[in-house]
Amino acid sequence: MQRAVSRWEIVGFSINDVIGSGVYLLPAAAAANLGSASTGAVVL
């Protein structure tokens, strides 16, 4: 069995990293900037 990662798998991993980091970083940044209004901003 060959162990190799294709070009499209690397692209998929990269996209997953960007989206995944946004899931955690957006609420934290919104809370720091907007305070109690951040919940509505993230939902919007």
Phi, psi and omega per residue, in radians:
M1 nan 2.281 -3.089
Q2 -1.561 2.351 3.075
R3 -1.740 1.834 -3.134
A4 -2.634 2.608 3.076
V5 -2.002 2.221 -3.106
S6 -1.394 2.953 3.130
R7 -1.073 -0.713 -3.105
W8 -1.253 -0.516 3.048
E9 -1.188 -0.673 3.085
I10 -1.131 -0.719 3.084
V11 -1.080 -0.761 3.118
G12 -1.091 -0.730 3.089
F13 -1.085 -0.705 -3.135
S14 -1.141 -0.767 3.114
I15 -1.119 -0.731 3.105
N16 -1.063 -0.687 3.110
D17 -1.117 -0.736 -3.121
V18 -1.164 -0.817 -3.137
I19 -1.171 -0.737 -3.136
G20 -1.109 -0.695 3.126
S21 -1.214 -0.566 3.100
G22 -1.150 -0.557 3.126
V23 -1.099 -0.612 -3.110
Y24 -1.632 -0.568 -3.051
L25 -1.469 -0.576 -3.113
L26 -1.084 -0.883 3.128
P27 -1.078 -0.642 3.139
A28 -1.162 -0.751 3.125
A29 -1.182 -0.686 3.125
A30 -1.144 -0.705 3.127
A31 -1.136 -0.652 -3.140
A32 -1.192 -0.637 -3.066
N33 -1.579 -0.598 -2.985
L34 -1.910 -0.238 -3.137
G35 1.196 -2.238 -3.053
S36 -1.248 -0.324 3.117
A37 -1.418 -0.016 -3.066
S38 -1.176 -0.538 3.139
T39 -1.077 -0.819 3.103
G40 -1.133 -0.624 3.134
A41 -1.181 -0.701 3.136
V42 -1.195 -0.700 3.117
V43 -1.140 -0.706 3.139
L44 -1.164 nan nan
